[in-house]
């Protein structure tokens, strides 16, 4: 286990970090799961910032694997970094690189913002259907590679329940 990686169970919307990552849909206008929870916890400021991003930079929606930052609104974090994970049944041979891009691009956005800590949910493992074990290995390797490049940041993986946390921990054993 990398010294700057934390694995925990909890509510990502309550994390006291510089940035939390939102497993968003391409519309950036909220949804279910983590996306809905973050929009509810942060309030209207997040939705308004997302609308501005859609009106300017991404009128067709945020592409899969890309990442953008908004305010965190009423949450303790300073920023929400929105990233769109791949839908497993539709991404074919690109699945792994697209999912890795979600983590790498989110970390790069956090770096640009001057963040020293960031919290990730499990991207694409809910309704997007990515197998949790494979997603865990991709997420961990992507974050570890970023940190091994010399970036000083504390990265937390925050799981909604103990079962998903256990799957993650078992999947990355030996990496």
Buried (B, 14 or more C-beta within 10 A) or exposed (E): EBEBBBBEBBEBBEBEBBBBBBBBBBBBBBBEBBBEBBBEBBBEBBBEBBEEBBEEEBEEBBEBBBBBBBBBBEBEBBBBBBBBBBBBEEBEEEBBEBBBBBBBBBBBBBBEBEBBBBBBBBBBBBEBBBBBBBBBBBBBBBBBBBBEEEBEBBBBBBBBEEEBBEBBBEBBEEE
